[in-house]
C-alpha cells in the first residue's frame, strides 16, 4: 500500500474523516515513523560503503538497496496501518489515501461509473463496464472485459500488459508473464519496466539482478535494463559492482564502453563503487581523480 506524503495536493477533496480519531492516530504514528526513519538513516551500516556519501551525495535512499532493508521494513510496517483504496459515495468513485499533512483524503476517479465499478483482486486496480483504472488514473486502451491483475502494480488484458497505468510497449497480453518486479517477457520479447528489450530471446532470458537489479542475459547477449551491452565476448563477460562490467577486451558502465579503460587490470576498489585499472580510477564510467588521502586510505 502506498501512503501519499507531503503537502495537500490540488484536486484533493477533504472529508470529515480526515479529522477523525483514526486519522489523528495515523498522524501520530507518522511522527513516530519519521523519527525511526531518521534514526535508521543516521546509523552506520556495514552494507553501506564508507565512500557512499562522496559518490552518491547525501541522499541515503540512493545507496544500494541491500542497505535499505531496515528502512523498507519500517515503511511497510507503518504504511500497513494507514488504509488506502477505492470507495464509492453519492454515486461517485473515489481513491482514498492518507497524507501526513491532512490525514485521510479522497480524490475523484474521473470517468469511473459507480454503478458498474468493482475493485480488482490487487486493489490498486479497479474497472467498470467501460474503463480500467490504476488508482485515480484511467488506463488508456485497456479492455474491461479481459482485464486482469498480476500484482498491485502490473496488469494485462487480451492485447497488452501494463505497469501501473502505463502500457508496456509492444507487449502481448495473453502470453505476458512477470519475472520479478522489474522484468517481464511474453512470447515475442522481454521487457524492463515499460521498455521492450530489442533482440532479446524470451526462451533463454534470465534475470541476473546485480546492482539495482539492472542486469539480465539470454543465450546471445547481456543487458543493462532494456539496452544490450555491446560485448563481443559473452563467455568472458563479468558483472562487477556499481554499474560496471567487463569482458576480456572492454570495460562497460551500464550499456556503454568505458573509453580508455584496461579490461585486463580493471577491478573495483574495495568498499566503494569506484573502479580502477593500471591507468587510473573511474566513477560512473568516467575518469576520476581521487585525492592522495583517498588513495592512501583505500590502498589504490
C-alpha positions as CSV (number, residue, x, y, z in Angstrom):
1,X,0.0,0.0,0.0
2,X,1.2,3.5,-0.8
3,X,1.0,6.5,1.5
4,X,0.9,9.9,-0.1
5,X,3.4,12.2,1.8
6,X,3.9,15.9,1.7
7,X,1.5,18.9,1.4
8,X,-2.1,18.6,0.3
9,X,-2.4,18.4,-3.5
10,X,-4.6,20.3,-5.8
11,X,-7.8,18.4,-6.6
12,X,-7.8,16.5,-3.3
13,X,-11.2,16.7,-1.6
14,X,-11.1,16.8,2.2
15,X,-13.6,14.8,4.2
16,X,-14.7,14.8,7.9
17,X,-12.8,11.5,8.2
18,X,-9.6,13.5,7.7
19,X,-10.0,14.8,11.2
20,X,-11.2,11.6,12.7
21,X,-9.6,9.8,15.6
22,X,-8.2,7.2,13.2
23,X,-6.6,9.9,11.1
24,X,-5.2,11.5,14.3
25,X,-3.8,8.2,15.3
26,X,-2.2,7.7,11.9
27,X,-0.7,11.2,12.1
28,X,0.9,10.4,15.5
29,X,2.2,7.1,14.0
30,X,3.7,9.1,11.1
31,X,5.6,11.3,13.5
32,X,7.0,8.2,15.3
33,X,7.8,6.6,11.9
34,X,9.7,9.7,10.8
35,X,11.7,9.5,14.0
36,X,12.5,5.9,13.4
37,X,13.4,6.5,9.8
38,X,15.7,9.4,10.7
39,X,17.5,7.2,13.2
40,X,17.9,4.4,10.7
41,X,19.4,6.8,8.2
42,X,21.9,8.2,10.8
43,X,23.1,4.7,11.8
44,X,26.3,3.4,10.2
45,X,25.8,0.2,8.2
46,X,28.3,-2.4,7.2
47,X,26.5,-2.7,3.9
48,X,27.0,1.0,3.1
49,X,30.5,1.6,1.8
50,X,32.3,4.4,3.5
51,X,32.6,6.4,0.3
52,X,28.8,6.3,-0.4
53,X,28.2,9.9,0.6
54,X,31.1,11.1,-1.6
55,X,29.8,9.1,-4.6
56,X,26.1,9.5,-4.4
57,X,25.6,12.7,-2.4
58,X,23.9,12.9,0.9
59,X,20.7,11.2,-0.1
60,X,20.9,7.7,1.6
61,X,18.0,6.4,-0.4
62,X,20.3,6.3,-3.4
63,X,22.5,3.8,-1.7
64,X,22.4,0.1,-2.8
65,X,19.0,-1.5,-1.9
66,X,20.5,-4.1,0.4
67,X,21.5,-1.3,2.7
68,X,17.9,0.0,2.9
69,X,16.2,-3.2,4.0
70,X,15.6,-1.9,7.6
71,X,14.2,1.3,6.1
72,X,11.9,-0.6,3.8
73,X,10.7,-2.8,6.6
74,X,9.8,0.2,8.6
75,X,8.0,1.7,5.7
76,X,5.9,-1.5,5.2
77,X,5.2,-1.7,8.9
78,X,4.0,1.9,9.0
79,X,2.0,2.1,5.8
80,X,0.1,-1.1,6.5
81,X,-1.7,0.8,9.3
82,X,-3.0,3.7,7.1
83,X,-5.6,2.4,4.7
84,X,-5.9,3.3,1.1
85,X,-8.2,2.1,-1.6
86,X,-11.4,2.7,-3.6
87,X,-14.6,3.9,-2.1
88,X,-18.0,4.8,-3.6
89,X,-20.0,7.7,-2.3
90,X,-23.1,9.5,-3.6
91,X,-22.8,7.8,-7.0
92,X,-19.1,8.6,-7.5
93,X,-15.9,6.6,-7.2
94,X,-13.0,7.9,-5.2
95,X,-9.5,6.8,-4.4
96,X,-8.9,7.2,-0.7
97,X,-5.5,7.8,0.7
98,X,-3.7,9.3,3.6
99,X,-1.4,12.3,3.8
100,X,0.7,13.3,6.8
101,X,-0.3,16.9,6.4
102,X,-4.1,16.4,6.2
103,X,-4.9,12.9,7.3
104,X,-7.3,10.9,5.1
105,X,-8.2,12.4,1.7
106,X,-10.2,11.2,-1.2
107,X,-9.7,12.0,-4.9
108,X,-12.4,11.6,-7.5
109,X,-11.7,8.9,-10.1
110,X,-12.8,10.7,-13.2
111,X,-14.7,8.7,-15.9
112,X,-15.5,5.9,-13.4
113,X,-19.0,4.5,-13.4
114,X,-20.0,3.8,-9.8
115,X,-22.9,1.5,-10.8
116,X,-20.6,-1.0,-12.6
117,X,-17.3,-0.3,-10.8
118,X,-15.6,-3.0,-8.9
119,X,-12.2,-3.3,-7.2
120,X,-9.8,-5.9,-8.7
121,X,-8.1,-8.6,-6.6
122,X,-5.0,-6.4,-6.5
123,X,-6.7,-3.4,-5.0
124,X,-4.6,-0.7,-6.6
125,X,-6.7,-1.5,-9.7
126,X,-10.4,-1.2,-10.5
127,X,-12.6,-1.3,-13.5
128,X,-16.1,-0.6,-14.7
129,X,-18.1,-1.5,-17.8
130,X,-16.1,0.9,-19.9
131,X,-12.7,1.6,-18.4
132,X,-9.9,0.2,-16.3
133,X,-8.0,2.2,-13.6
134,X,-4.9,2.3,-11.6
135,X,-5.7,4.2,-8.5
136,X,-7.1,7.5,-10.0
137,X,-5.6,7.1,-13.5
138,X,-7.6,5.7,-16.4
139,X,-5.6,3.0,-18.3
140,X,-5.9,4.1,-22.0
141,X,-7.0,1.4,-24.3
142,X,-7.4,-1.3,-21.6
143,X,-10.3,-3.8,-22.2
144,X,-12.5,-4.2,-19.1
145,X,-13.9,-7.5,-20.3
146,X,-10.5,-9.2,-20.4
147,X,-8.6,-7.1,-17.9
148,X,-6.9,-9.0,-15.0
149,X,-4.3,-8.0,-12.5
150,X,-0.9,-9.7,-11.9
151,X,0.4,-7.7,-8.9
152,X,-0.5,-4.5,-7.2
153,X,1.5,-2.7,-10.0
154,X,1.0,-5.0,-13.0
155,X,-2.0,-6.0,-15.1
156,X,-2.9,-7.2,-18.6
157,X,-5.8,-7.8,-21.0
158,X,-6.2,-9.7,-24.2
159,X,-3.9,-7.3,-26.1
160,X,-1.3,-5.8,-23.8
161,X,0.4,-5.7,-20.4
162,X,0.6,-2.6,-18.1
163,X,2.9,-1.3,-15.4
164,X,0.6,0.8,-13.1
165,X,-1.3,2.8,-15.7
166,X,1.3,2.7,-18.4
167,X,1.4,0.5,-21.4
168,X,4.3,-1.9,-21.6
169,X,5.3,-1.0,-25.1
170,X,4.8,-3.8,-27.7
171,X,3.7,-6.4,-25.1
172,X,1.4,-9.3,-25.8
173,X,-1.1,-9.6,-23.0
174,X,-2.1,-13.3,-23.3
175,X,1.5,-14.6,-23.2
176,X,2.9,-11.9,-20.8
177,X,4.5,-13.1,-17.6
178,X,6.3,-11.2,-14.8
179,X,9.8,-12.4,-14.0
180,X,10.2,-10.1,-11.0
181,X,9.1,-6.6,-10.0
182,X,11.2,-5.1,-12.9
183,X,11.4,-7.6,-15.6
184,X,8.9,-9.5,-17.8
185,X,8.5,-11.4,-21.0
186,X,6.0,-12.7,-23.5
187,X,6.1,-15.0,-26.5
188,X,8.0,-12.4,-28.6
189,X,10.5,-10.5,-26.4
190,X,11.5,-9.4,-22.9
191,X,10.9,-6.2,-21.0
192,X,12.4,-4.0,-18.4
193,X,9.8,-1.8,-16.8
194,X,7.7,-0.5,-19.7
195,X,10.5,-0.8,-22.3
196,X,10.9,-3.7,-24.7
197,X,14.4,-5.2,-24.9
198,X,15.2,-5.3,-28.6
199,X,16.6,-8.6,-29.9
200,X,16.0,-10.4,-26.6
201,X,15.2,-14.1,-26.6
202,X,12.4,-14.9,-24.2
203,X,13.1,-18.7,-24.2
204,X,16.6,-18.2,-22.7
205,X,16.2,-14.9,-20.9
206,X,17.4,-14.9,-17.3
207,X,17.4,-12.1,-14.7
208,X,20.8,-11.7,-13.0
209,X,19.9,-8.8,-10.8
210,X,23.1,-7.3,-9.5
211,X,23.5,-3.6,-8.7
212,X,19.9,-2.1,-8.5
213,X,18.6,-5.3,-10.2
214,X,19.7,-3.9,-13.5
215,X,21.3,-6.9,-15.3
216,X,19.9,-9.8,-17.4
217,X,21.1,-12.1,-20.1
218,X,19.9,-14.6,-22.7
219,X,21.8,-17.1,-24.8
220,X,23.4,-14.4,-27.0
221,X,23.7,-11.2,-25.1
222,X,23.9,-9.4,-21.8
223,X,21.5,-6.5,-21.0
224,X,21.6,-3.5,-18.7
225,X,18.0,-2.7,-18.1
226,X,16.4,-2.5,-21.6
227,X,19.7,-1.9,-23.5
228,X,22.0,-4.6,-24.9
229,X,25.6,-4.4,-23.7
230,X,27.9,-4.3,-26.8
231,X,30.2,-7.1,-25.6
232,X,32.0,-9.2,-28.2
233,X,32.9,-11.9,-25.8
234,X,29.8,-13.2,-23.9
235,X,31.8,-16.1,-22.5
236,X,34.2,-13.9,-20.5
237,X,31.6,-11.2,-19.5
238,X,31.7,-10.4,-15.8
239,X,29.3,-8.2,-13.9
240,X,31.1,-6.1,-11.2
241,X,29.5,-3.6,-8.9
242,X,28.3,0.0,-9.1
243,X,27.1,-0.5,-12.7
244,X,30.4,-1.7,-14.0
245,X,31.1,-4.9,-16.0
246,X,33.9,-6.2,-18.2
247,X,34.9,-8.9,-20.7
248,X,38.4,-9.8,-21.9
249,X,38.5,-6.8,-24.2
250,X,36.4,-4.0,-22.8
251,X,35.1,-2.4,-19.6
252,X,31.5,-1.3,-19.5
253,X,29.4,1.1,-17.4
254,X,25.8,0.2,-17.9
255,X,25.5,-0.4,-21.7
256,X,28.4,1.8,-22.7
257,X,32.1,1.0,-23.2
258,X,34.4,2.9,-20.8
259,X,36.8,4.7,-23.1
260,X,40.4,4.1,-22.3
261,X,39.8,1.5,-19.5
262,X,42.1,-1.6,-19.5
263,X,40.0,-4.7,-19.0
264,X,42.9,-6.9,-18.0
265,X,43.7,-4.8,-14.9
266,X,40.3,-3.3,-14.2
267,X,38.8,-4.1,-10.7
268,X,36.6,-2.4,-8.1
269,X,38.2,-0.6,-5.2
270,X,37.1,-2.5,-2.1
271,X,34.4,-0.9,-0.1
272,X,33.5,1.7,-2.9
273,X,31.7,1.9,-6.2
274,X,34.8,3.2,-7.9
275,X,36.8,1.1,-10.4
276,X,40.5,1.2,-11.2
277,X,43.0,-0.1,-13.7
278,X,46.6,0.3,-14.4
279,X,45.9,3.8,-15.9
280,X,43.7,5.3,-13.2
281,X,40.3,5.4,-11.5
282,X,36.8,5.5,-12.8
283,X,33.5,6.7,-11.3
284,X,30.1,6.5,-13.1
285,X,32.0,5.3,-16.2
286,X,34.2,8.4,-16.3
287,X,37.9,9.0,-15.3
288,X,38.1,10.0,-11.6
289,X,41.0,11.7,-9.9
290,X,40.9,10.9,-6.2
291,X,42.8,12.9,-3.6
292,X,46.1,11.5,-2.3
293,X,44.5,10.9,1.1
294,X,41.7,8.9,-0.6
295,X,44.3,6.7,-2.4
296,X,46.2,6.0,0.8
297,X,43.0,5.2,2.6
298,X,41.9,2.7,0.0
299,X,45.2,1.3,-1.0
300,X,44.8,2.4,-4.5
